[in-house]
Amino acid sequence: MSSNSREAILAAARSAAQAHGYSGLNFRDLAEGVGIKSASIYYHFPSKADLGAAVAKRYWEDTAAALEAMLAETSDPLRCLHQYPEIFRKSLEGENRLCLCSFMAAEYDDLPEAVKKEVQTFADVNIAWLSKVLSAAAVVSAEKSLPRARAIFAAVAGAQLIARSRSDISLYDALIDSYRAAGLLPTGPKAHSEKRASQSRTSRPPRRLTSHV
């Protein structure tokens, strides 16, 4: 069996899991979607647990790569924080699907141990990245970056869940805007720069005004 078949199976499994979770990984349906025999899937993935772990691992690896690429594209950590919710928005753009690992996390008690590990890693990767970027942007102190990162991750994942339940991506955008208004998420590099400039102006001693009357 070629590596192309394995990649096709993983792609089909990713779509199925984002729509139906781990319970939606059905070998017969996946084989039909890929155009192979059901038995052929077992060549690459001996069990459903093996497939679930592989697709969850690939998902967090792709997410980690996307996050690091975001950092590589700009030297402004605030811009990266502003763009972060787009990672989750893309799932909703794809036929109102959920983040794969968020969906599987809701099934946690029923997951095999190997799948649980990969689902936890997805959360760990996101939180570690957020914590690093929050510190780099000086949004919070170093000791507060991890709690804030967890709060942001939970809030963004929750916004995606609510938006999906209503099939309304505009609801997701509105929730993200509310997080920014409440101060959980930075409002963006421009607003931050304006705030710093304002703070700088107010910290200067007042100028003496000269009357022209």
Rosetta constraint file for C-alpha pairs under 8 A:
AtomPair CA 1 CA 5 HARMONIC 6.70 0.50
AtomPair CA 1 CA 6 HARMONIC 7.98 0.50
AtomPair CA 1 CA 40 HARMONIC 7.87 0.50
AtomPair CA 1 CA 43 HARMONIC 7.45 0.50
AtomPair CA 2 CA 6 HARMONIC 6.91 0.50
AtomPair CA 3 CA 7 HARMONIC 6.28 0.50
AtomPair CA 4 CA 8 HARMONIC 6.12 0.50
AtomPair CA 5 CA 9 HARMONIC 6.16 0.50
AtomPair CA 6 CA 10 HARMONIC 6.23 0.50
AtomPair CA 6 CA 41 HARMONIC 7.97 0.50
AtomPair CA 6 CA 44 HARMONIC 6.44 0.50
AtomPair CA 7 CA 11 HARMONIC 6.12 0.50
AtomPair CA 8 CA 12 HARMONIC 6.18 0.50
AtomPair CA 8 CA 34 HARMONIC 6.41 0.50
AtomPair CA 9 CA 13 HARMONIC 5.98 0.50
AtomPair CA 9 CA 30 HARMONIC 6.90 0.50
AtomPair CA 9 CA 31 HARMONIC 7.63 0.50
AtomPair CA 9 CA 34 HARMONIC 6.52 0.50
AtomPair CA 9 CA 41 HARMONIC 7.41 0.50
AtomPair CA 10 CA 14 HARMONIC 5.99 0.50
AtomPair CA 10 CA 51 HARMONIC 7.78 0.50
AtomPair CA 10 CA 54 HARMONIC 7.72 0.50
AtomPair CA 10 CA 55 HARMONIC 5.84 0.50
AtomPair CA 11 CA 15 HARMONIC 6.46 0.50
AtomPair CA 12 CA 16 HARMONIC 6.24 0.50
AtomPair CA 12 CA 30 HARMONIC 6.26 0.50
AtomPair CA 12 CA 33 HARMONIC 7.09 0.50
AtomPair CA 12 CA 34 HARMONIC 7.00 0.50
AtomPair CA 13 CA 17 HARMONIC 5.95 0.50
AtomPair CA 13 CA 25 HARMONIC 6.29 0.50
AtomPair CA 13 CA 30 HARMONIC 6.72 0.50
AtomPair CA 13 CA 51 HARMONIC 7.94 0.50
AtomPair CA 13 CA 55 HARMONIC 6.79 0.50
AtomPair CA 14 CA 18 HARMONIC 6.10 0.50
AtomPair CA 14 CA 55 HARMONIC 6.14 0.50
AtomPair CA 14 CA 59 HARMONIC 7.82 0.50
AtomPair CA 14 CA 100 HARMONIC 7.10 0.50
AtomPair CA 15 CA 19 HARMONIC 6.32 0.50
AtomPair CA 16 CA 20 HARMONIC 5.84 0.50
AtomPair CA 16 CA 21 HARMONIC 7.02 0.50
AtomPair CA 16 CA 24 HARMONIC 5.91 0.50
AtomPair CA 16 CA 25 HARMONIC 6.33 0.50
AtomPair CA 17 CA 21 HARMONIC 4.06 0.50
AtomPair CA 17 CA 22 HARMONIC 5.52 0.50
AtomPair CA 17 CA 23 HARMONIC 7.63 0.50
AtomPair CA 17 CA 24 HARMONIC 5.79 0.50
AtomPair CA 17 CA 25 HARMONIC 6.34 0.50
AtomPair CA 17 CA 100 HARMONIC 6.00 0.50
AtomPair CA 17 CA 103 HARMONIC 7.65 0.50
AtomPair CA 17 CA 104 HARMONIC 7.80 0.50
AtomPair CA 18 CA 97 HARMONIC 5.41 0.50
AtomPair CA 18 CA 98 HARMONIC 5.19 0.50
AtomPair CA 18 CA 99 HARMONIC 6.09 0.50
AtomPair CA 18 CA 100 HARMONIC 4.58 0.50
AtomPair CA 18 CA 103 HARMONIC 6.74 0.50
AtomPair CA 19 CA 24 HARMONIC 7.70 0.50
AtomPair CA 19 CA 97 HARMONIC 5.34 0.50
AtomPair CA 19 CA 98 HARMONIC 6.65 0.50
AtomPair CA 20 CA 24 HARMONIC 4.72 0.50
AtomPair CA 20 CA 25 HARMONIC 7.92 0.50
AtomPair CA 20 CA 103 HARMONIC 7.84 0.50
AtomPair CA 21 CA 25 HARMONIC 7.40 0.50
AtomPair CA 21 CA 100 HARMONIC 6.96 0.50
AtomPair CA 21 CA 103 HARMONIC 5.42 0.50
AtomPair CA 21 CA 104 HARMONIC 5.43 0.50
AtomPair CA 21 CA 107 HARMONIC 7.65 0.50
AtomPair CA 22 CA 52 HARMONIC 6.64 0.50
AtomPair CA 22 CA 103 HARMONIC 7.92 0.50
AtomPair CA 22 CA 104 HARMONIC 5.87 0.50
AtomPair CA 22 CA 107 HARMONIC 7.43 0.50
AtomPair CA 22 CA 111 HARMONIC 7.61 0.50
AtomPair CA 25 CA 30 HARMONIC 7.38 0.50
AtomPair CA 25 CA 48 HARMONIC 7.23 0.50
AtomPair CA 25 CA 52 HARMONIC 7.58 0.50
AtomPair CA 26 CA 30 HARMONIC 6.10 0.50
AtomPair CA 27 CA 31 HARMONIC 5.94 0.50
AtomPair CA 27 CA 38 HARMONIC 5.90 0.50
AtomPair CA 27 CA 41 HARMONIC 7.07 0.50
AtomPair CA 27 CA 48 HARMONIC 7.82 0.50
AtomPair CA 28 CA 32 HARMONIC 6.24 0.50
AtomPair CA 28 CA 37 HARMONIC 7.90 0.50
AtomPair CA 28 CA 38 HARMONIC 5.29 0.50
AtomPair CA 29 CA 33 HARMONIC 6.19 0.50
AtomPair CA 30 CA 34 HARMONIC 6.15 0.50
AtomPair CA 30 CA 38 HARMONIC 7.77 0.50
AtomPair CA 31 CA 35 HARMONIC 5.78 0.50
AtomPair CA 31 CA 36 HARMONIC 5.05 0.50
AtomPair CA 31 CA 37 HARMONIC 5.63 0.50
AtomPair CA 31 CA 38 HARMONIC 5.07 0.50
AtomPair CA 31 CA 40 HARMONIC 7.89 0.50
AtomPair CA 31 CA 41 HARMONIC 7.04 0.50
AtomPair CA 32 CA 36 HARMONIC 6.31 0.50
AtomPair CA 32 CA 37 HARMONIC 7.29 0.50
AtomPair CA 32 CA 38 HARMONIC 7.69 0.50
AtomPair CA 36 CA 40 HARMONIC 6.63 0.50
AtomPair CA 37 CA 41 HARMONIC 7.37 0.50
AtomPair CA 38 CA 42 HARMONIC 7.53 0.50
AtomPair CA 39 CA 43 HARMONIC 7.33 0.50
AtomPair CA 40 CA 44 HARMONIC 7.59 0.50
AtomPair CA 41 CA 45 HARMONIC 5.98 0.50
AtomPair CA 41 CA 46 HARMONIC 7.64 0.50
AtomPair CA 42 CA 46 HARMONIC 4.47 0.50
AtomPair CA 42 CA 47 HARMONIC 6.72 0.50
AtomPair CA 45 CA 50 HARMONIC 5.49 0.50
AtomPair CA 45 CA 51 HARMONIC 5.39 0.50
AtomPair CA 46 CA 50 HARMONIC 6.45 0.50
AtomPair CA 46 CA 51 HARMONIC 7.84 0.50
AtomPair CA 47 CA 51 HARMONIC 6.50 0.50
AtomPair CA 48 CA 52 HARMONIC 6.01 0.50
AtomPair CA 49 CA 53 HARMONIC 6.06 0.50
AtomPair CA 49 CA 112 HARMONIC 6.10 0.50
AtomPair CA 49 CA 114 HARMONIC 7.05 0.50
AtomPair CA 49 CA 115 HARMONIC 6.67 0.50
AtomPair CA 50 CA 54 HARMONIC 6.10 0.50
AtomPair CA 50 CA 114 HARMONIC 7.65 0.50
AtomPair CA 50 CA 115 HARMONIC 7.95 0.50
AtomPair CA 51 CA 55 HARMONIC 6.11 0.50
AtomPair CA 52 CA 56 HARMONIC 6.11 0.50
AtomPair CA 52 CA 115 HARMONIC 5.90 0.50
AtomPair CA 53 CA 57 HARMONIC 5.99 0.50
AtomPair CA 53 CA 114 HARMONIC 5.75 0.50
AtomPair CA 53 CA 115 HARMONIC 4.32 0.50
AtomPair CA 53 CA 116 HARMONIC 7.91 0.50
AtomPair CA 53 CA 118 HARMONIC 6.25 0.50
AtomPair CA 54 CA 58 HARMONIC 6.13 0.50
AtomPair CA 55 CA 59 HARMONIC 6.09 0.50
AtomPair CA 56 CA 60 HARMONIC 6.40 0.50
AtomPair CA 56 CA 100 HARMONIC 7.18 0.50
AtomPair CA 56 CA 101 HARMONIC 6.47 0.50
AtomPair CA 56 CA 115 HARMONIC 6.96 0.50
AtomPair CA 56 CA 118 HARMONIC 5.73 0.50
AtomPair CA 56 CA 119 HARMONIC 6.31 0.50
AtomPair CA 57 CA 61 HARMONIC 6.12 0.50
AtomPair CA 57 CA 118 HARMONIC 5.37 0.50
AtomPair CA 57 CA 119 HARMONIC 7.69 0.50
AtomPair CA 57 CA 122 HARMONIC 7.91 0.50
AtomPair CA 58 CA 62 HARMONIC 6.07 0.50
AtomPair CA 59 CA 63 HARMONIC 6.22 0.50
AtomPair CA 59 CA 100 HARMONIC 7.31 0.50
AtomPair CA 59 CA 101 HARMONIC 7.70 0.50
AtomPair CA 59 CA 122 HARMONIC 7.85 0.50
AtomPair CA 60 CA 64 HARMONIC 5.98 0.50
AtomPair CA 60 CA 101 HARMONIC 7.96 0.50
AtomPair CA 60 CA 118 HARMONIC 7.67 0.50
AtomPair CA 60 CA 121 HARMONIC 7.19 0.50
AtomPair CA 60 CA 122 HARMONIC 4.89 0.50
AtomPair CA 60 CA 125 HARMONIC 7.45 0.50
AtomPair CA 61 CA 65 HARMONIC 6.20 0.50
AtomPair CA 62 CA 66 HARMONIC 6.20 0.50
AtomPair CA 63 CA 67 HARMONIC 6.19 0.50
AtomPair CA 63 CA 87 HARMONIC 7.79 0.50
AtomPair CA 64 CA 68 HARMONIC 6.22 0.50
AtomPair CA 64 CA 125 HARMONIC 6.58 0.50
AtomPair CA 64 CA 126 HARMONIC 7.47 0.50
AtomPair CA 65 CA 69 HARMONIC 6.03 0.50
AtomPair CA 66 CA 70 HARMONIC 6.18 0.50
AtomPair CA 67 CA 71 HARMONIC 6.55 0.50
AtomPair CA 67 CA 84 HARMONIC 7.94 0.50
AtomPair CA 67 CA 129 HARMONIC 7.54 0.50
AtomPair CA 68 CA 72 HARMONIC 6.23 0.50
AtomPair CA 69 CA 73 HARMONIC 6.21 0.50
AtomPair CA 70 CA 74 HARMONIC 6.91 0.50
AtomPair CA 70 CA 80 HARMONIC 6.36 0.50
AtomPair CA 71 CA 75 HARMONIC 6.79 0.50
AtomPair CA 71 CA 76 HARMONIC 7.94 0.50
AtomPair CA 71 CA 77 HARMONIC 7.16 0.50
AtomPair CA 71 CA 80 HARMONIC 6.44 0.50
AtomPair CA 74 CA 79 HARMONIC 7.63 0.50
AtomPair CA 74 CA 80 HARMONIC 7.65 0.50
AtomPair CA 76 CA 80 HARMONIC 6.77 0.50
AtomPair CA 76 CA 137 HARMONIC 7.67 0.50
AtomPair CA 76 CA 189 HARMONIC 7.70 0.50
AtomPair CA 77 CA 81 HARMONIC 6.34 0.50
AtomPair CA 77 CA 133 HARMONIC 5.68 0.50
AtomPair CA 77 CA 134 HARMONIC 7.47 0.50
AtomPair CA 77 CA 136 HARMONIC 6.34 0.50
AtomPair CA 77 CA 137 HARMONIC 5.26 0.50
AtomPair CA 78 CA 82 HARMONIC 6.19 0.50
AtomPair CA 78 CA 133 HARMONIC 7.74 0.50
AtomPair CA 78 CA 134 HARMONIC 7.89 0.50
AtomPair CA 78 CA 137 HARMONIC 5.71 0.50
AtomPair CA 78 CA 186 HARMONIC 7.12 0.50
AtomPair CA 78 CA 188 HARMONIC 6.22 0.50
AtomPair CA 78 CA 189 HARMONIC 5.31 0.50
AtomPair CA 79 CA 83 HARMONIC 6.22 0.50
AtomPair CA 79 CA 188 HARMONIC 6.15 0.50
AtomPair CA 79 CA 189 HARMONIC 5.53 0.50
AtomPair CA 80 CA 84 HARMONIC 6.07 0.50
AtomPair CA 80 CA 133 HARMONIC 7.67 0.50
AtomPair CA 81 CA 130 HARMONIC 7.50 0.50
AtomPair CA 81 CA 133 HARMONIC 7.12 0.50
AtomPair CA 81 CA 134 HARMONIC 7.58 0.50
AtomPair CA 81 CA 185 HARMONIC 7.50 0.50
AtomPair CA 81 CA 186 HARMONIC 6.97 0.50
AtomPair CA 81 CA 188 HARMONIC 7.76 0.50
AtomPair CA 82 CA 185 HARMONIC 7.46 0.50
AtomPair CA 82 CA 186 HARMONIC 6.50 0.50
AtomPair CA 82 CA 187 HARMONIC 6.90 0.50
AtomPair CA 82 CA 188 HARMONIC 5.40 0.50
AtomPair CA 82 CA 189 HARMONIC 7.71 0.50
AtomPair CA 83 CA 87 HARMONIC 7.78 0.50
AtomPair CA 84 CA 88 HARMONIC 7.90 0.50
AtomPair CA 85 CA 89 HARMONIC 6.28 0.50
AtomPair CA 85 CA 156 HARMONIC 6.50 0.50
AtomPair CA 85 CA 176 HARMONIC 7.49 0.50
AtomPair CA 86 CA 90 HARMONIC 6.19 0.50
AtomPair CA 87 CA 91 HARMONIC 7.66 0.50
AtomPair CA 88 CA 92 HARMONIC 7.25 0.50
AtomPair CA 88 CA 98 HARMONIC 7.94 0.50
AtomPair CA 88 CA 99 HARMONIC 6.45 0.50
AtomPair CA 88 CA 156 HARMONIC 7.45 0.50
AtomPair CA 88 CA 157 HARMONIC 7.21 0.50
AtomPair CA 88 CA 160 HARMONIC 6.83 0.50
AtomPair CA 89 CA 93 HARMONIC 6.35 0.50
AtomPair CA 89 CA 160 HARMONIC 7.17 0.50
AtomPair CA 89 CA 169 HARMONIC 7.81 0.50
AtomPair CA 89 CA 172 HARMONIC 7.65 0.50
AtomPair CA 90 CA 94 HARMONIC 6.40 0.50
AtomPair CA 91 CA 95 HARMONIC 7.70 0.50
AtomPair CA 91 CA 96 HARMONIC 6.64 0.50
AtomPair CA 91 CA 97 HARMONIC 5.14 0.50
AtomPair CA 91 CA 98 HARMONIC 5.54 0.50
AtomPair CA 91 CA 99 HARMONIC 5.90 0.50
AtomPair CA 92 CA 96 HARMONIC 4.11 0.50
AtomPair CA 92 CA 97 HARMONIC 4.98 0.50
AtomPair CA 92 CA 98 HARMONIC 6.30 0.50
AtomPair CA 92 CA 160 HARMONIC 7.34 0.50
AtomPair CA 92 CA 164 HARMONIC 6.85 0.50
AtomPair CA 92 CA 169 HARMONIC 6.58 0.50
AtomPair CA 93 CA 97 HARMONIC 7.46 0.50
AtomPair CA 93 CA 169 HARMONIC 7.55 0.50
AtomPair CA 96 CA 164 HARMONIC 5.90 0.50
AtomPair CA 96 CA 167 HARMONIC 6.29 0.50
AtomPair CA 96 CA 169 HARMONIC 7.97 0.50
AtomPair CA 97 CA 164 HARMONIC 7.08 0.50
AtomPair CA 98 CA 102 HARMONIC 7.01 0.50
AtomPair CA 98 CA 103 HARMONIC 6.33 0.50
AtomPair CA 98 CA 160 HARMONIC 7.01 0.50
AtomPair CA 98 CA 161 HARMONIC 6.99 0.50
AtomPair CA 98 CA 164 HARMONIC 7.11 0.50
AtomPair CA 99 CA 103 HARMONIC 6.31 0.50
AtomPair CA 99 CA 157 HARMONIC 7.91 0.50
AtomPair CA 100 CA 104 HARMONIC 6.31 0.50
AtomPair CA 101 CA 105 HARMONIC 5.90 0.50
AtomPair CA 101 CA 119 HARMONIC 5.30 0.50
AtomPair CA 101 CA 122 HARMONIC 6.71 0.50
AtomPair CA 102 CA 106 HARMONIC 6.67 0.50
AtomPair CA 102 CA 119 HARMONIC 7.82 0.50
AtomPair CA 102 CA 157 HARMONIC 7.06 0.50
AtomPair CA 103 CA 107 HARMONIC 7.08 0.50
AtomPair CA 104 CA 108 HARMONIC 6.34 0.50
AtomPair CA 104 CA 111 HARMONIC 7.85 0.50
AtomPair CA 104 CA 119 HARMONIC 6.99 0.50
AtomPair CA 105 CA 116 HARMONIC 7.81 0.50
AtomPair CA 105 CA 119 HARMONIC 6.49 0.50
AtomPair CA 107 CA 111 HARMONIC 6.43 0.50
AtomPair CA 108 CA 116 HARMONIC 6.65 0.50
AtomPair CA 111 CA 115 HARMONIC 6.12 0.50
AtomPair CA 111 CA 116 HARMONIC 6.04 0.50
AtomPair CA 112 CA 116 HARMONIC 6.32 0.50
AtomPair CA 113 CA 117 HARMONIC 6.30 0.50
AtomPair CA 114 CA 118 HARMONIC 6.77 0.50
AtomPair CA 115 CA 119 HARMONIC 6.25 0.50
AtomPair CA 116 CA 120 HARMONIC 6.15 0.50
AtomPair CA 117 CA 121 HARMONIC 6.22 0.50
AtomPair CA 118 CA 122 HARMONIC 6.40 0.50
AtomPair CA 119 CA 123 HARMONIC 6.89 0.50
AtomPair CA 120 CA 124 HARMONIC 6.24 0.50
AtomPair CA 121 CA 125 HARMONIC 5.98 0.50
AtomPair CA 122 CA 126 HARMONIC 6.40 0.50
AtomPair CA 123 CA 127 HARMONIC 6.11 0.50
AtomPair CA 123 CA 153 HARMONIC 7.85 0.50
AtomPair CA 124 CA 128 HARMONIC 5.95 0.50
AtomPair CA 125 CA 129 HARMONIC 6.18 0.50
AtomPair CA 126 CA 130 HARMONIC 6.15 0.50
AtomPair CA 126 CA 153 HARMONIC 7.07 0.50
AtomPair CA 127 CA 131 HARMONIC 6.00 0.50
AtomPair CA 127 CA 146 HARMONIC 7.20 0.50
AtomPair CA 127 CA 149 HARMONIC 5.30 0.50
AtomPair CA 127 CA 150 HARMONIC 5.75 0.50
AtomPair CA 127 CA 153 HARMONIC 6.53 0.50
AtomPair CA 128 CA 132 HARMONIC 6.17 0.50
AtomPair CA 128 CA 146 HARMONIC 7.51 0.50
AtomPair CA 128 CA 149 HARMONIC 7.53 0.50
AtomPair CA 129 CA 133 HARMONIC 6.20 0.50
AtomPair CA 130 CA 134 HARMONIC 5.92 0.50
AtomPair CA 130 CA 145 HARMONIC 7.93 0.50
AtomPair CA 130 CA 146 HARMONIC 7.91 0.50
AtomPair CA 130 CA 149 HARMONIC 5.18 0.50
AtomPair CA 131 CA 135 HARMONIC 6.25 0.50
AtomPair CA 131 CA 145 HARMONIC 4.90 0.50
AtomPair CA 131 CA 146 HARMONIC 5.09 0.50
AtomPair CA 131 CA 148 HARMONIC 7.38 0.50
AtomPair CA 131 CA 149 HARMONIC 5.12 0.50
AtomPair CA 132 CA 136 HARMONIC 6.25 0.50
AtomPair CA 132 CA 145 HARMONIC 7.52 0.50
AtomPair CA 133 CA 137 HARMONIC 6.03 0.50
AtomPair CA 134 CA 138 HARMONIC 6.12 0.50
AtomPair CA 134 CA 139 HARMONIC 5.49 0.50
AtomPair CA 134 CA 140 HARMONIC 6.50 0.50
AtomPair CA 134 CA 145 HARMONIC 5.97 0.50
AtomPair CA 134 CA 149 HARMONIC 7.57 0.50
AtomPair CA 135 CA 139 HARMONIC 6.47 0.50
AtomPair CA 135 CA 140 HARMONIC 6.35 0.50
AtomPair CA 135 CA 141 HARMONIC 6.51 0.50
AtomPair CA 135 CA 142 HARMONIC 5.65 0.50
AtomPair CA 135 CA 145 HARMONIC 6.09 0.50
AtomPair CA 139 CA 186 HARMONIC 7.71 0.50
AtomPair CA 140 CA 144 HARMONIC 5.97 0.50
AtomPair CA 140 CA 145 HARMONIC 5.88 0.50
AtomPair CA 141 CA 145 HARMONIC 6.22 0.50
AtomPair CA 142 CA 146 HARMONIC 7.85 0.50
AtomPair CA 144 CA 148 HARMONIC 6.27 0.50
AtomPair CA 145 CA 149 HARMONIC 5.96 0.50
AtomPair CA 146 CA 150 HARMONIC 6.28 0.50
AtomPair CA 147 CA 151 HARMONIC 6.28 0.50
AtomPair CA 148 CA 152 HARMONIC 6.17 0.50
AtomPair CA 148 CA 184 HARMONIC 7.73 0.50
AtomPair CA 149 CA 153 HARMONIC 6.15 0.50
AtomPair CA 150 CA 154 HARMONIC 6.12 0.50
AtomPair CA 151 CA 155 HARMONIC 6.02 0.50
AtomPair CA 151 CA 184 HARMONIC 7.92 0.50
AtomPair CA 152 CA 156 HARMONIC 6.03 0.50
AtomPair CA 152 CA 184 HARMONIC 6.81 0.50
AtomPair CA 152 CA 185 HARMONIC 7.04 0.50
AtomPair CA 153 CA 157 HARMONIC 6.11 0.50
AtomPair CA 154 CA 158 HARMONIC 5.97 0.50
AtomPair CA 155 CA 159 HARMONIC 6.12 0.50
AtomPair CA 156 CA 160 HARMONIC 6.35 0.50
AtomPair CA 156 CA 176 HARMONIC 7.13 0.50
AtomPair CA 157 CA 161 HARMONIC 6.39 0.50
AtomPair CA 158 CA 162 HARMONIC 6.31 0.50
AtomPair CA 159 CA 163 HARMONIC 6.13 0.50
AtomPair CA 159 CA 171 HARMONIC 7.98 0.50
AtomPair CA 159 CA 172 HARMONIC 5.50 0.50
AtomPair CA 159 CA 175 HARMONIC 6.16 0.50
AtomPair CA 159 CA 176 HARMONIC 7.30 0.50
AtomPair CA 160 CA 164 HARMONIC 6.07 0.50
AtomPair CA 160 CA 172 HARMONIC 5.94 0.50
AtomPair CA 161 CA 165 HARMONIC 6.29 0.50
AtomPair CA 162 CA 166 HARMONIC 6.64 0.50
AtomPair CA 162 CA 171 HARMONIC 7.86 0.50
AtomPair CA 162 CA 172 HARMONIC 7.46 0.50
AtomPair CA 163 CA 167 HARMONIC 5.91 0.50
AtomPair CA 163 CA 168 HARMONIC 5.22 0.50
AtomPair CA 163 CA 169 HARMONIC 5.70 0.50
AtomPair CA 163 CA 170 HARMONIC 7.67 0.50
AtomPair CA 163 CA 171 HARMONIC 5.45 0.50
AtomPair CA 163 CA 172 HARMONIC 5.20 0.50
AtomPair CA 164 CA 168 HARMONIC 6.47 0.50
AtomPair CA 164 CA 169 HARMONIC 7.33 0.50
AtomPair CA 168 CA 172 HARMONIC 7.23 0.50
AtomPair CA 169 CA 173 HARMONIC 6.63 0.50
AtomPair CA 170 CA 174 HARMONIC 6.18 0.50
AtomPair CA 171 CA 175 HARMONIC 6.18 0.50
AtomPair CA 172 CA 176 HARMONIC 6.27 0.50
AtomPair CA 173 CA 177 HARMONIC 6.20 0.50
AtomPair CA 174 CA 178 HARMONIC 6.22 0.50
AtomPair CA 175 CA 179 HARMONIC 6.31 0.50
AtomPair CA 176 CA 180 HARMONIC 6.45 0.50
AtomPair CA 177 CA 181 HARMONIC 6.21 0.50
AtomPair CA 178 CA 182 HARMONIC 6.06 0.50
AtomPair CA 179 CA 183 HARMONIC 6.21 0.50
AtomPair CA 179 CA 184 HARMONIC 5.25 0.50
AtomPair CA 179 CA 185 HARMONIC 5.69 0.50
AtomPair CA 180 CA 184 HARMONIC 5.77 0.50
AtomPair CA 180 CA 185 HARMONIC 4.57 0.50
AtomPair CA 180 CA 186 HARMONIC 5.72 0.50
AtomPair CA 180 CA 187 HARMONIC 5.23 0.50
AtomPair CA 181 CA 185 HARMONIC 7.94 0.50
AtomPair CA 181 CA 187 HARMONIC 7.27 0.50
AtomPair CA 183 CA 187 HARMONIC 7.70 0.50
AtomPair CA 186 CA 192 HARMONIC 7.60 0.50
AtomPair CA 187 CA 191 HARMONIC 6.11 0.50
AtomPair CA 187 CA 192 HARMONIC 6.97 0.50
AtomPair CA 188 CA 192 HARMONIC 6.13 0.50
AtomPair CA 189 CA 193 HARMONIC 6.06 0.50
AtomPair CA 190 CA 194 HARMONIC 6.23 0.50
AtomPair CA 191 CA 195 HARMONIC 6.12 0.50
AtomPair CA 192 CA 196 HARMONIC 6.19 0.50
AtomPair CA 193 CA 197 HARMONIC 6.09 0.50
AtomPair CA 194 CA 198 HARMONIC 6.08 0.50
AtomPair CA 195 CA 199 HARMONIC 6.13 0.50
AtomPair CA 196 CA 200 HARMONIC 6.05 0.50
AtomPair CA 197 CA 201 HARMONIC 6.22 0.50
AtomPair CA 198 CA 202 HARMONIC 6.24 0.50
AtomPair CA 199 CA 203 HARMONIC 6.13 0.50
AtomPair CA 200 CA 204 HARMONIC 6.65 0.50
